[in-house]
Amino acid sequence: MSSCQFTTVNDLLLEECAAFEYILLGDLRDLLEEPTDEMTCKWLLAVLDALLQTLPRDFQLQDEGGYLAEVVEEFPNWSVQVDRLLQEREMLFSNLRQLRERIAQEIPFAVIAQRVRYDLRDWMTSFIAFQRHERRLVQTAFNLDVGVGD
């Protein structure tokens, strides 16, 4: 007997958001290797603006029915972990917005470039770790067999 897997519009939109975020993070990584000048600053702002527009849409799609509701439904005692992840997600978004604002200030970009590069790399590392933790929690919830045994 084969199982039929249905893909919803929400699933397709989430995949599209994830692919776009992946591209933007790659662009961001590339820009951090570019020379420190005003053109790099403009491109950084454009990529950060795109991320700041894409992430809320991704969050909205993920939150349909409640953030990681399927995990909490299966394992109610994991709600503390889910709440922590949600807070971490909100903090990451806030930190990205603050980094974008710092880059957009009137200060010449060259003055803050090195620190911003470090902070953006740190943010990307944290964001990727967050996504990995989120995925691991969902995978664990659906792969954990809590049956009664033979």
Stockholm file with secondary structure:
# STOCKHOLM 1.0

chainA/1-150         MSSCQFTTVNDLLLEECAAFEYILLGDLRDLLEEPTDEMTCKWLLAVLDALLQTLPRDFQLQDEGGYLAEVVEEFPNWSVQVDRLLQEREMLFSNLRQLRERIAQEIPFAVIAQRVRYDLRDWMTSFIAFQRHERRLVQTAFNLDVGVGD
#=GR chainA/1-150 SS CCCCCCCCHHHHHHHHHHHHHHHHHHHHHHHTTSCSSHHHHHHHHHHHHHHHHHHHHHHHHHTTTSTTHHHHHHCGGGHHHHHHHHHHHHHHHHHHHHHHHHHHSSSCHHHHHHHHHHHHHHHHHHHHHHHHHHHHHHHHHHHCCCCCCC
#=GC SS_cons         CCCCCCCCHHHHHHHHHHHHHHHHHHHHHHHTTSCSSHHHHHHHHHHHHHHHHHHHHHHHHHTTTSTTHHHHHHCGGGHHHHHHHHHHHHHHHHHHHHHHHHHHSSSCHHHHHHHHHHHHHHHHHHHHHHHHHHHHHHHHHHHCCCCCCC
//
